[in-house]
Amino acid sequence: MLNKIVLTMASLRVLSGTIEICAALLMLRMNQIDKALAVNASLALVGPLILITTTTIGLVGMSDKLSFEKLAWIVGGVACLLIGILKE
Protein backbone atom coordinates (compact mmCIF):
# COMPACT_ATOMS: atom_id res chain seq x y z
CA MET A 1 0.00 0.00 0.00
CA LEU A 2 1.32 3.44 -0.93
CA ASN A 3 2.03 6.09 1.65
CA LYS A 4 -0.48 8.95 1.28
CA ILE A 5 2.20 11.61 1.49
CA VAL A 6 4.36 9.94 -1.17
CA LEU A 7 1.28 9.50 -3.37
CA THR A 8 0.42 13.20 -3.00
CA MET A 9 3.98 14.27 -3.80
CA ALA A 10 4.12 12.01 -6.86
CA SER A 11 0.71 13.23 -8.02
CA LEU A 12 1.90 16.84 -7.87
CA ARG A 13 4.93 15.93 -9.97
CA VAL A 14 2.72 14.16 -12.52
CA LEU A 15 0.51 17.26 -12.63
CA SER A 16 3.58 19.44 -13.14
CA GLY A 17 4.80 17.21 -15.97
CA THR A 18 1.39 17.27 -17.61
CA ILE A 19 1.33 21.06 -17.45
CA GLU A 20 4.81 21.17 -19.03
CA ILE A 21 3.76 18.86 -21.88
CA CYS A 22 0.58 20.83 -22.51
CA ALA A 23 2.59 24.05 -22.58
CA ALA A 24 4.99 22.56 -25.14
CA LEU A 25 2.08 21.47 -27.33
CA LEU A 26 0.54 24.93 -26.97
CA MET A 27 3.80 26.52 -28.10
CA LEU A 28 3.89 24.28 -31.15
CA ARG A 29 0.27 25.08 -31.96
CA MET A 30 0.79 28.85 -31.67
CA ASN A 31 3.96 28.68 -33.78
CA GLN A 32 5.00 32.24 -32.83
CA ILE A 33 8.08 33.13 -30.81
CA ASP A 34 6.45 35.90 -28.77
CA LYS A 35 3.51 33.71 -27.74
CA ALA A 36 5.82 30.77 -27.01
CA LEU A 37 7.86 33.04 -24.73
CA ALA A 38 4.69 34.10 -22.92
CA VAL A 39 3.74 30.45 -22.33
CA ASN A 40 7.28 29.72 -21.18
CA ALA A 41 7.18 32.64 -18.76
CA SER A 42 3.98 31.32 -17.22
CA LEU A 43 5.75 28.02 -16.58
CA ALA A 44 8.27 29.92 -14.47
CA LEU A 45 5.49 30.28 -11.89
CA VAL A 46 4.40 26.66 -11.96
CA GLY A 47 7.81 25.10 -11.30
CA PRO A 48 8.61 26.90 -8.03
CA LEU A 49 5.05 26.47 -6.76
CA ILE A 50 5.20 22.72 -7.32
CA LEU A 51 8.67 22.62 -5.71
CA ILE A 52 7.49 24.50 -2.62
CA THR A 53 4.30 22.47 -2.28
CA THR A 54 5.98 19.10 -2.76
CA THR A 55 8.79 19.96 -0.36
CA THR A 56 6.33 21.24 2.25
CA ILE A 57 4.26 18.08 2.07
CA GLY A 58 7.39 15.95 2.41
CA LEU A 59 8.65 17.96 5.37
CA VAL A 60 5.30 17.77 7.12
CA GLY A 61 5.36 14.01 6.63
CA MET A 62 8.85 13.80 8.14
CA SER A 63 8.42 16.42 10.85
CA ASP A 64 8.23 13.86 13.64
CA LYS A 65 11.55 12.31 12.50
CA LEU A 66 13.54 15.55 12.06
CA SER A 67 15.31 17.56 14.73
CA PHE A 68 14.92 21.33 14.74
CA GLU A 69 18.50 21.74 13.49
CA LYS A 70 17.96 19.45 10.51
CA LEU A 71 14.70 21.18 9.70
CA ALA A 72 16.48 24.55 9.77
CA TRP A 73 19.13 23.25 7.31
CA ILE A 74 16.42 21.99 4.97
CA VAL A 75 14.50 25.28 5.10
CA GLY A 76 17.76 27.15 4.44
CA GLY A 77 18.49 24.93 1.44
CA VAL A 78 15.03 25.42 -0.01
CA ALA A 79 15.37 29.18 0.50
CA CYS A 80 18.66 29.12 -1.43
CA LEU A 81 17.02 27.19 -4.25
CA LEU A 82 14.15 29.65 -4.47
CA ILE A 83 16.47 32.66 -4.41
CA GLY A 84 18.47 31.08 -7.24
CA ILE A 85 15.35 30.28 -9.25
CA LEU A 86 13.44 33.51 -8.76
CA LYS A 87 16.25 36.08 -8.71
CA GLU A 88 16.70 37.87 -12.02
Rosetta blueprint (number, residue, H / E / L):
1 M L
2 L L
3 N L
4 K H
5 I H
6 V H
7 L H
8 T H
9 M H
10 A H
11 S H
12 L H
13 R H
14 V H
15 L H
16 S H
17 G H
18 T H
19 I H
20 E H
21 I H
22 C H
23 A H
24 A H
25 L H
26 L H
27 M H
28 L H
29 R H
30 M H
31 N L
32 Q L
33 I H
34 D H
35 K H
36 A H
37 L H
38 A H
39 V H
40 N H
41 A H
42 S H
43 L H
44 A H
45 L H
46 V H
47 G H
48 P H
49 L H
50 I H
51 L H
52 I H
53 T H
54 T H
55 T H
56 T H
57 I H
58 G H
59 L H
60 V H
61 G H
62 M H
63 S L
64 D L
65 K L
66 L L
67 S L
68 F H
69 E H
70 K H
71 L H
72 A H
73 W H
74 I H
75 V H
76 G H
77 G H
78 V H
79 A H
80 C H
81 L H
82 L H
83 I H
84 G H
85 I H
86 L H
87 K L
88 E L
